[in-house]
Amino acid sequence: MQKRIEVVFVSRRNSLRSVLAEACLAHLDAKRFSVRSCGQPGRLAADVHPAAVEALGSAGMALPTSPPRSWDLLARAGSHNADVVITLDPALEPLQPRWPGQPDAALWPYPDVAGANTGPDDAAHGALQVLYSLRRRLELLVNLPLVGADRSALRSDIRDMAHMR
């Protein structure tokens, strides 16, 4: 049996974008990928955003079982070493800790739907747009030759996915 690829998604509050990404990748290929999500310490939401719950429900994807958590929990020594860290909020890139195991990193910027001062209908619509965009990127990710591939080419492919529309 080959090693599962560890992927961590990072967003500010770990309540919408990173939760959608975690749920979507787990839905697409939970056998090859071990997926987690996290947020910035001191900025975490108490719960998953209702728009994320609604978007995942409408797409038939299971909500991740863990509540919003800090990246401190995933970045400490003795934690699982991530193979890939994908940041979904550009403002967080310089603030993140040094991840154990020197994972490949990519920035896939998405709007902060959970932080926008919009009504529930706009938040639900925005969450669905983020989910569908993430799904397109993640479908490409699961089809990449991840094991035995040239690491620099793989890193470039994952980073290039940020430019998809």
ChimeraX commands (.cxc) that place a marker at each C-alpha (Angstrom):
marker #1 position 0.00,0.00,0.00 radius 0.5
marker #1 position 1.39,3.39,-0.92 radius 0.5
marker #1 position 1.59,6.34,1.46 radius 0.5
marker #1 position -1.35,8.71,1.47 radius 0.5
marker #1 position -0.55,12.24,0.38 radius 0.5
marker #1 position -1.02,14.72,3.23 radius 0.5
marker #1 position -2.68,17.98,2.15 radius 0.5
marker #1 position -3.42,20.95,4.42 radius 0.5
marker #1 position -5.71,23.81,3.38 radius 0.5
marker #1 position -5.30,27.16,5.16 radius 0.5
marker #1 position -7.75,30.05,5.46 radius 0.5
marker #1 position -8.19,32.82,8.01 radius 0.5
marker #1 position -11.04,31.46,10.17 radius 0.5
marker #1 position -11.13,27.84,8.98 radius 0.5
marker #1 position -14.88,28.15,8.64 radius 0.5
marker #1 position -15.63,28.24,4.90 radius 0.5
marker #1 position -12.92,28.18,2.20 radius 0.5
marker #1 position -10.59,25.66,3.84 radius 0.5
marker #1 position -13.53,23.58,5.05 radius 0.5
marker #1 position -14.93,23.42,1.50 radius 0.5
marker #1 position -11.51,22.43,0.13 radius 0.5
marker #1 position -11.01,19.75,2.80 radius 0.5
marker #1 position -14.45,18.24,2.23 radius 0.5
marker #1 position -14.13,18.35,-1.55 radius 0.5
marker #1 position -10.73,16.64,-1.73 radius 0.5
marker #1 position -11.83,14.00,0.80 radius 0.5
marker #1 position -14.93,13.43,-1.33 radius 0.5
marker #1 position -12.93,13.09,-4.55 radius 0.5
marker #1 position -10.22,10.72,-3.28 radius 0.5
marker #1 position -10.02,9.83,0.42 radius 0.5
marker #1 position -7.98,6.71,-0.37 radius 0.5
marker #1 position -4.94,8.54,-1.74 radius 0.5
marker #1 position -5.22,11.77,0.25 radius 0.5
marker #1 position -5.23,12.59,3.93 radius 0.5
marker #1 position -6.77,16.04,4.17 radius 0.5
marker #1 position -6.87,18.63,6.93 radius 0.5
marker #1 position -7.72,22.30,7.19 radius 0.5
marker #1 position -6.74,25.02,9.62 radius 0.5
marker #1 position -6.83,28.75,10.29 radius 0.5
marker #1 position -4.92,31.60,11.84 radius 0.5
marker #1 position -4.57,31.48,15.64 radius 0.5
marker #1 position -6.74,34.13,17.30 radius 0.5
marker #1 position -8.96,34.45,14.21 radius 0.5
marker #1 position -10.69,31.06,14.23 radius 0.5
marker #1 position -14.45,30.82,13.94 radius 0.5
marker #1 position -16.37,28.99,16.63 radius 0.5
marker #1 position -18.19,26.86,14.05 radius 0.5
marker #1 position -18.28,26.07,10.36 radius 0.5
marker #1 position -20.04,28.86,8.45 radius 0.5
marker #1 position -23.69,28.03,7.60 radius 0.5
marker #1 position -23.02,28.81,3.91 radius 0.5
marker #1 position -20.33,26.10,3.85 radius 0.5
marker #1 position -22.72,23.61,5.43 radius 0.5
marker #1 position -25.38,24.47,2.85 radius 0.5
marker #1 position -22.98,24.32,-0.11 radius 0.5
marker #1 position -21.60,20.93,0.91 radius 0.5
marker #1 position -25.08,19.59,1.52 radius 0.5
marker #1 position -26.28,20.69,-1.91 radius 0.5
marker #1 position -23.22,19.07,-3.51 radius 0.5
marker #1 position -23.72,15.80,-1.60 radius 0.5
marker #1 position -20.40,16.10,0.22 radius 0.5
marker #1 position -19.86,15.28,3.87 radius 0.5
marker #1 position -18.94,18.05,6.28 radius 0.5
marker #1 position -15.51,17.50,7.89 radius 0.5
marker #1 position -15.85,16.13,11.41 radius 0.5
marker #1 position -13.29,18.35,13.13 radius 0.5
marker #1 position -14.23,21.88,14.27 radius 0.5
marker #1 position -12.21,24.92,13.11 radius 0.5
marker #1 position -8.63,24.55,14.34 radius 0.5
marker #1 position -5.48,26.60,14.52 radius 0.5
marker #1 position -2.49,25.95,12.31 radius 0.5
marker #1 position -0.50,25.68,15.54 radius 0.5
marker #1 position -2.04,22.23,16.03 radius 0.5
marker #1 position -0.85,21.02,12.63 radius 0.5
marker #1 position 2.54,22.74,12.56 radius 0.5
marker #1 position 3.93,21.56,15.87 radius 0.5
marker #1 position 6.68,18.97,16.08 radius 0.5
marker #1 position 5.40,15.40,16.15 radius 0.5
marker #1 position 2.38,16.31,14.05 radius 0.5
marker #1 position 1.77,14.73,10.66 radius 0.5
marker #1 position 4.10,16.13,8.04 radius 0.5
marker #1 position 2.15,17.66,5.19 radius 0.5
marker #1 position 3.25,16.99,1.63 radius 0.5
marker #1 position 1.37,20.01,0.28 radius 0.5
marker #1 position 0.05,23.15,2.00 radius 0.5
marker #1 position -2.45,25.17,-0.03 radius 0.5
marker #1 position -3.23,28.64,1.28 radius 0.5
marker #1 position -6.58,30.07,0.20 radius 0.5
marker #1 position -6.06,33.60,1.59 radius 0.5
marker #1 position -3.13,35.67,0.22 radius 0.5
marker #1 position -2.85,37.75,3.41 radius 0.5
marker #1 position -1.89,34.62,5.36 radius 0.5
marker #1 position 1.06,33.54,3.26 radius 0.5
marker #1 position 3.74,35.49,5.15 radius 0.5
marker #1 position 2.19,34.75,8.57 radius 0.5
marker #1 position 2.19,30.97,8.47 radius 0.5
marker #1 position 4.51,28.86,10.58 radius 0.5
marker #1 position 7.28,26.69,9.25 radius 0.5
marker #1 position 5.50,23.50,8.43 radius 0.5
marker #1 position 7.25,20.28,9.50 radius 0.5
marker #1 position 8.69,18.21,6.67 radius 0.5
marker #1 position 9.15,21.15,4.27 radius 0.5
marker #1 position 5.98,20.60,2.24 radius 0.5
marker #1 position 5.36,22.10,-1.16 radius 0.5
marker #1 position 3.28,25.26,-0.86 radius 0.5
marker #1 position 0.82,26.92,-3.18 radius 0.5
marker #1 position -1.45,29.94,-3.02 radius 0.5
marker #1 position -4.94,29.54,-4.46 radius 0.5
marker #1 position -6.58,32.89,-3.61 radius 0.5
marker #1 position -10.33,32.89,-3.01 radius 0.5
marker #1 position -12.58,35.69,-1.77 radius 0.5
marker #1 position -13.42,35.74,1.93 radius 0.5
marker #1 position -17.11,34.89,1.63 radius 0.5
marker #1 position -17.41,34.22,5.38 radius 0.5
marker #1 position -15.93,37.61,6.28 radius 0.5
marker #1 position -17.96,39.66,3.82 radius 0.5
marker #1 position -20.81,41.71,5.22 radius 0.5
marker #1 position -23.44,40.11,3.05 radius 0.5
marker #1 position -26.76,38.49,3.64 radius 0.5
marker #1 position -27.27,34.74,3.91 radius 0.5
marker #1 position -28.33,34.38,0.26 radius 0.5
marker #1 position -25.20,36.14,-1.02 radius 0.5
marker #1 position -22.99,34.08,1.33 radius 0.5
marker #1 position -24.63,30.84,0.14 radius 0.5
marker #1 position -24.15,31.83,-3.50 radius 0.5
marker #1 position -20.52,32.81,-2.87 radius 0.5
marker #1 position -19.83,29.54,-1.05 radius 0.5
marker #1 position -21.21,27.53,-3.98 radius 0.5
marker #1 position -19.01,29.46,-6.42 radius 0.5
marker #1 position -15.93,28.78,-4.27 radius 0.5
marker #1 position -16.84,25.09,-3.95 radius 0.5
marker #1 position -17.29,24.59,-7.70 radius 0.5
marker #1 position -14.05,26.39,-8.48 radius 0.5
marker #1 position -12.19,24.34,-5.87 radius 0.5
marker #1 position -13.68,21.15,-7.25 radius 0.5
marker #1 position -12.32,21.88,-10.74 radius 0.5
marker #1 position -8.83,22.44,-9.35 radius 0.5
marker #1 position -8.99,19.44,-7.03 radius 0.5
marker #1 position -10.18,17.14,-9.82 radius 0.5
marker #1 position -6.99,18.07,-11.67 radius 0.5
marker #1 position -4.93,17.52,-8.51 radius 0.5
marker #1 position -6.24,13.99,-7.97 radius 0.5
marker #1 position -5.38,13.16,-11.59 radius 0.5
marker #1 position -1.77,14.31,-11.36 radius 0.5
marker #1 position 0.88,11.55,-11.19 radius 0.5
marker #1 position 1.74,12.35,-7.57 radius 0.5
marker #1 position 3.81,9.30,-6.68 radius 0.5
marker #1 position 7.14,8.98,-8.45 radius 0.5
marker #1 position 6.71,12.26,-10.30 radius 0.5
marker #1 position 9.36,14.94,-10.56 radius 0.5
marker #1 position 8.77,17.03,-7.43 radius 0.5
marker #1 position 9.59,20.38,-9.02 radius 0.5
marker #1 position 7.22,19.71,-11.94 radius 0.5
marker #1 position 4.51,18.64,-9.53 radius 0.5
marker #1 position 5.05,21.77,-7.42 radius 0.5
marker #1 position 4.73,23.91,-10.54 radius 0.5
marker #1 position 1.54,22.14,-11.60 radius 0.5
marker #1 position -0.08,22.67,-8.19 radius 0.5
marker #1 position 0.95,26.33,-8.14 radius 0.5
marker #1 position -0.27,26.85,-11.71 radius 0.5
marker #1 position -3.74,25.66,-10.72 radius 0.5
marker #1 position -4.14,28.99,-8.92 radius 0.5
marker #1 position -4.55,30.67,-12.31 radius 0.5
marker #1 position -7.55,28.61,-13.39 radius 0.5
marker #1 position -10.90,30.31,-13.70 radius 0.5
marker link #1:1,2 radius 0.2
marker link #1:2,3 radius 0.2
marker link #1:3,4 radius 0.2
marker link #1:4,5 radius 0.2
marker link #1:5,6 radius 0.2
marker link #1:6,7 radius 0.2
marker link #1:7,8 radius 0.2
marker link #1:8,9 radius 0.2
marker link #1:9,10 radius 0.2
marker link #1:10,11 radius 0.2
marker link #1:11,12 radius 0.2
marker link #1:12,13 radius 0.2
marker link #1:13,14 radius 0.2
marker link #1:14,15 radius 0.2
marker link #1:15,16 radius 0.2
marker link #1:16,17 radius 0.2
marker link #1:17,18 radius 0.2
marker link #1:18,19 radius 0.2
marker link #1:19,20 radius 0.2
marker link #1:20,21 radius 0.2
marker link #1:21,22 radius 0.2
marker link #1:22,23 radius 0.2
marker link #1:23,24 radius 0.2
marker link #1:24,25 radius 0.2
marker link #1:25,26 radius 0.2
marker link #1:26,27 radius 0.2
marker link #1:27,28 radius 0.2
marker link #1:28,29 radius 0.2
marker link #1:29,30 radius 0.2
marker link #1:30,31 radius 0.2
marker link #1:31,32 radius 0.2
marker link #1:32,33 radius 0.2
marker link #1:33,34 radius 0.2
marker link #1:34,35 radius 0.2
marker link #1:35,36 radius 0.2
marker link #1:36,37 radius 0.2
marker link #1:37,38 radius 0.2
marker link #1:38,39 radius 0.2
marker link #1:39,40 radius 0.2
marker link #1:40,41 radius 0.2
marker link #1:41,42 radius 0.2
marker link #1:42,43 radius 0.2
marker link #1:43,44 radius 0.2
marker link #1:44,45 radius 0.2
marker link #1:45,46 radius 0.2
marker link #1:46,47 radius 0.2
marker link #1:47,48 radius 0.2
marker link #1:48,49 radius 0.2
marker link #1:49,50 radius 0.2
marker link #1:50,51 radius 0.2
marker link #1:51,52 radius 0.2
marker link #1:52,53 radius 0.2
marker link #1:53,54 radius 0.2
marker link #1:54,55 radius 0.2
marker link #1:55,56 radius 0.2
marker link #1:56,57 radius 0.2
marker link #1:57,58 radius 0.2
marker link #1:58,59 radius 0.2
marker link #1:59,60 radius 0.2
marker link #1:60,61 radius 0.2
marker link #1:61,62 radius 0.2
marker link #1:62,63 radius 0.2
marker link #1:63,64 radius 0.2
marker link #1:64,65 radius 0.2
marker link #1:65,66 radius 0.2
marker link #1:66,67 radius 0.2
marker link #1:67,68 radius 0.2
marker link #1:68,69 radius 0.2
marker link #1:69,70 radius 0.2
marker link #1:70,71 radius 0.2
marker link #1:71,72 radius 0.2
marker link #1:72,73 radius 0.2
marker link #1:73,74 radius 0.2
marker link #1:74,75 radius 0.2
marker link #1:75,76 radius 0.2
marker link #1:76,77 radius 0.2
marker link #1:77,78 radius 0.2
marker link #1:78,79 radius 0.2
marker link #1:79,80 radius 0.2
marker link #1:80,81 radius 0.2
marker link #1:81,82 radius 0.2
marker link #1:82,83 radius 0.2
marker link #1:83,84 radius 0.2
marker link #1:84,85 radius 0.2
marker link #1:85,86 radius 0.2
marker link #1:86,87 radius 0.2
marker link #1:87,88 radius 0.2
marker link #1:88,89 radius 0.2
marker link #1:89,90 radius 0.2
marker link #1:90,91 radius 0.2
marker link #1:91,92 radius 0.2
marker link #1:92,93 radius 0.2
marker link #1:93,94 radius 0.2
marker link #1:94,95 radius 0.2
marker link #1:95,96 radius 0.2
marker link #1:96,97 radius 0.2
marker link #1:97,98 radius 0.2
marker link #1:98,99 radius 0.2
marker link #1:99,100 radius 0.2
marker link #1:100,101 radius 0.2
marker link #1:101,102 radius 0.2
marker link #1:102,103 radius 0.2
marker link #1:103,104 radius 0.2
marker link #1:104,105 radius 0.2
marker link #1:105,106 radius 0.2
marker link #1:106,107 radius 0.2
marker link #1:107,108 radius 0.2
marker link #1:108,109 radius 0.2
marker link #1:109,110 radius 0.2
marker link #1:110,111 radius 0.2
marker link #1:111,112 radius 0.2
marker link #1:112,113 radius 0.2
marker link #1:113,114 radius 0.2
marker link #1:114,115 radius 0.2
marker link #1:115,116 radius 0.2
marker link #1:116,117 radius 0.2
marker link #1:117,118 radius 0.2
marker link #1:118,119 radius 0.2
marker link #1:119,120 radius 0.2
marker link #1:120,121 radius 0.2
marker link #1:121,122 radius 0.2
marker link #1:122,123 radius 0.2
marker link #1:123,124 radius 0.2
marker link #1:124,125 radius 0.2
marker link #1:125,126 radius 0.2
marker link #1:126,127 radius 0.2
marker link #1:127,128 radius 0.2
marker link #1:128,129 radius 0.2
marker link #1:129,130 radius 0.2
marker link #1:130,131 radius 0.2
marker link #1:131,132 radius 0.2
marker link #1:132,133 radius 0.2
marker link #1:133,134 radius 0.2
marker link #1:134,135 radius 0.2
marker link #1:135,136 radius 0.2
marker link #1:136,137 radius 0.2
marker link #1:137,138 radius 0.2
marker link #1:138,139 radius 0.2
marker link #1:139,140 radius 0.2
marker link #1:140,141 radius 0.2
marker link #1:141,142 radius 0.2
marker link #1:142,143 radius 0.2
marker link #1:143,144 radius 0.2
marker link #1:144,145 radius 0.2
marker link #1:145,146 radius 0.2
marker link #1:146,147 radius 0.2
marker link #1:147,148 radius 0.2
marker link #1:148,149 radius 0.2
marker link #1:149,150 radius 0.2
marker link #1:150,151 radius 0.2
marker link #1:151,152 radius 0.2
marker link #1:152,153 radius 0.2
marker link #1:153,154 radius 0.2
marker link #1:154,155 radius 0.2
marker link #1:155,156 radius 0.2
marker link #1:156,157 radius 0.2
marker link #1:157,158 radius 0.2
marker link #1:158,159 radius 0.2
marker link #1:159,160 radius 0.2
marker link #1:160,161 radius 0.2
marker link #1:161,162 radius 0.2
marker link #1:162,163 radius 0.2
marker link #1:163,164 radius 0.2
marker link #1:164,165 radius 0.2
view
